[in-house]
Amino acid sequence: MNGAEALVSTLIAGGVDTCFANPGTSEMHFLSALDNPAMKSVLCLFEGVATGAADGYFRMKESPAATLLHLGPGLANGLANLHNARRARSGIVNVVGDHVTTHLQYDAPLTSDLEGIARPLSHWLRTTDGAHTLAHDAAQAVAAARDCQIATLVLPGDASWGDAGEVCASPAANPVRAAAPADRIDHVARMIRKADGPVLLILADRTCRGRGPELAGKVAASTGCRIATQFFTNRIERGAGRVTLERIPYFVEAAVEWLKPFRHIVTVETGEPIAFFAYPGWPSLLKHPEAQVHSLALPGEDGTAALEMLADALGASSTKPVWQERIETPAPSGPLDPVSIAHALAAAMPENCILVDESLTTGRSSMALTAGAMPHDTLQNMGGSIGFGTPVATGAAMASPGRRVFCLEGDGSMMYTLQSLWTQARESLDVTTIVFANRKYKILEAEYANMGFGTPGPRAAEMMEIDRPTLGFVALAKGMGVPGTRVDTAEDFYAALVRSCGEPGPSLIEVTL
Amino acid sequence: MNGAEALVSTLIAGGVDTCFANPGTSEMHFLSALDNPAMKSVLCLFEGVATGAADGYFRMKESPAATLLHLGPGLANGLANLHNARRARSGIVNVVGDHVTTHLQYDAPLTSDLEGIARPLSHWLRTTDGAHTLAHDAAQAVAAARDCQIATLVLPGDASWGDAGEVCASPAANPVRAAAPADRIDHVARMIRKADGPVLLILADRTCRGRGPELAGKVAASTGCRIATQFFTNRIERGAGRVTLERIPYFVEAAVEWLKPFRHIVTVETGEPIAFFAYPGWPSLLKHPEAQVHSLALPGEDGTAALEMLADALGASSTKPVWQERIETPAPSGPLDPVSIAHALAAAMPENCILVDESLTTGRSSMALTAGAMPHDTLQNMGGSIGFGTPVATGAAMASPGRRVFCLEGDGSMMYTLQSLWTQARESLDVTTIVFANRKYKILEAEYANMGFGTPGPRAAEMMEIDRPTLGFVALAKGMGVPGTRVDTAEDFYAALVRSCGEPGPSLIEVTL
């Protein structure tokens, strides 16, 4: 078989059976090898969609997808969502086509420092030596991606078409996560028992789903400590019948106030709370100056096992956590505001839906109101690079057939990688994209004030307004084969949400604010 | 003044008075400083639009614009068009906001190896030390950009808001281009006189406009040598009353055939013709194996002065070149095909229009038919990264008030950076975007065959087809405030082109093939 076929076989043997692709000339042999019934190829019109979709796919499936990207510039277009994926600890195998090795010396137009472009955002990076090493390299890339890493394999054209011999690819082993050492558990358990003020447990990554919240809930119910997440988390299982985790606020002033009571903070698969940005006169570290931080599990360690040990050490294993009650939210009516928006969502969210949240200003203030909705997963943007939402929703839907995805976007964020809609239509994915159209980069208005400037001058203000011309999201969706509707009352918003869940495939709701 | 104000003052003093911006929180002080009547800020909804617009701006104005980008991921979104700009030798000053210096240690979500991301595509790169060094650093960045370089200045938040003292920015000196040494001119002149077969002169960069084509035309008329450009050139002045330069074909087989007669090739501000991609069994170097290559001027040297000296040395200074005749093309009618499309363009192109060509398959075969149109400029994609057209058209229009821009796109390429349309509407730019909708990545079908595969299998074929769902470009344009129309005959296409020129501001024509 040729190198490209060896590569595709190895990916499939390693459980990588989905490839988000934007191919070019240098990837024609790989494209030919993708003509394999065991591999699902998903065409994306822009590379940022491909990498973001691979992020969303990993978050739901806990198993990596591949991307196919065209040389350095194609990879460059995908970097911002690789940044987000990296911060979310989503493993991805990027296959990046490069020129034929002998062609590189001529510095053809598409030649670039491909490894230089890949390095800052790849944990694992290799340009394969040739067809004969491709299966080995691909197996290593898959292993890295299964271990939550961004793995970038550069594939010169001649490695694709060269003879790889007979390849017997063996499946990759499951990565084993390190356990937290026992003395750390003991230390935290002793501290919690002795603390005379409130203690905060911050959960992240895999402890926010499966048994993690329940175990934390046992500790909370037994000891009175509070349990929360950072402002951004890669995936949280929440809703009725689960243990609700509080959310540390985004804005520095609010976060400092929220954290003020705690003199002890226990972190699980994360570090201490830090500001997203620094502001003149405000700290980067958000905790009370006298607060101590105790790490129960480092990022990448098995925090759920650590919570289990902690619950044991505290004698809380059979304590009942406080289960979130189902809150039946009546369908709202009247004007749209953060509360009526959240009520509409809470009332409409079907069981097991997935909420991808990139709604910046609109969603932030009211997401707590969906805590008693039907059980669902929430995916947030841990890297902060805008354009995360619609691609991640696309990948999450690919990984989760039968589950409705609600993708919450601001109008500003929606415009970064809107090409996702086309892939959603092509693959008939059950994604409802909800665009909150306030016609400005409202987050920047707040940030401008936070910097101490007050009201911006006319030219600066124009740089935060996207109302001229008005963006028509229903037309944009239509142009990509996705039916859309526009609503400006809470009852219409609710009705549109319910309708979207009743129809298979994607749709878009423009919420005019 | 603060650092951001010192930076903006220095940019303005250096003649950089346009900034294509996509700001974020870390750039609020810079945004505040942009509130300066001497600086025109242009909001872009995606960073690839900002960097591509800066490319188009430089090509027309020969003077750099700035971009404002938000941290590593914002820069990453702009990289692909920086690659294209770099290959086109377009100077750009990128101002990239970064976290406050003291905040970096906490590895906040948006932290990345910003210099690592910038380095592969920047000629000049610096993270400023602080407010006090910003004016100096900015002056150096402007000087680099004026010298056709990509200059990236990383601006930590505290450098923006710190005290820069009193800054007296002095204007940057004009870069001086090196002259070609006299012995090189003599060598080429002697070779041309002695050669017994046809000689080819390949012009590039600044020799394709101004006096360059005329001087080459004198040499051609006097000696019988042929004059041509590479397949891609950053800007060519062509049309009636100018000297027409032939175009070396794109596909390797055709290019090899075209170059076969020449045993001597003279290159001016470029190197010898190379294949865009390498293919099994085909060479990377396109010239006849026995052909000799003679460099008259290296890239970046003053090729026009070298042509002047060559014409002198050959006694051709007063020879009349062959001026391109005006060819009155009648408005075409009937079905759309490459010839009727080119005829419609040739008939409709107004004097001094600018043709930005990213139409890949549709435009390639027939652009020679516009040689006798009214005088115009053509801008081509020298870097090969798709998504170049609409941003470059946006920047070219910003730099050239009063000139109509025709932007030719394929339906595939149109979908990369379509957010440009919104900026065109916002700034009322006279851009007519023409989308040739064949509903496939047709170039890839040809490339697949070139690789020796013949017809792709069903799954591979699907990766080259973008017909499911159908992209509706009129709806997409409408969503961004740009009026659009769809045509499927040559007469309607011609009429739509003429109509678009009669109405100020942008419009879009979907040409259904």
Interface residues (C-beta under 8 A of the other chain):
Chain A: A21 P23 G24 T25 S26 M28 H29 L31 S32 L34 D35 N36 P37 M39 S41 L43 L45 F46 G48 G72 P73 G74 A76 N77 L79 A80 H83 N84 R87 H99 V100 T102 H103 Y106 D107 A108 P109 L110 S112 D113 G116 I117 R119 P120 L121 G157 D158 W161 F232 I274 A275 F276 F277 A278 P280 S284 L285 M382 G383 G384 S385 G387 G412 M415 Y416 Q419 W422 A425 R426 Y441 I443 L444 E447 Y448 N450 M451 F453 P456 G457 P458 R459 A460 E462 M463 M464 I466 R468 P469 T470 L471 G472 F473 V474 A475 L476 K478 G479 M480 G481
Chain B: A21 P23 G24 T25 S26 M28 H29 L31 S32 L34 D35 N36 P37 M39 S41 L43 L45 F46 G48 G72 P73 G74 A76 N77 L79 A80 H83 N84 R87 H99 V100 T102 H103 Y106 D107 A108 P109 L110 S112 D113 G116 I117 R119 P120 L121 G157 D158 W161 F232 I274 A275 F276 F277 A278 P280 S284 L285 M382 G383 G384 S385 I386 G387 G412 M415 Y416 Q419 W422 A425 R426 Y441 I443 L444 E447 Y448 M451 F453 P456 G457 P458 R459 A460 E462 M463 M464 I466 R468 P469 T470 L471 G472 F473 V474 A475 L476 A477 K478 G479 M480 G481
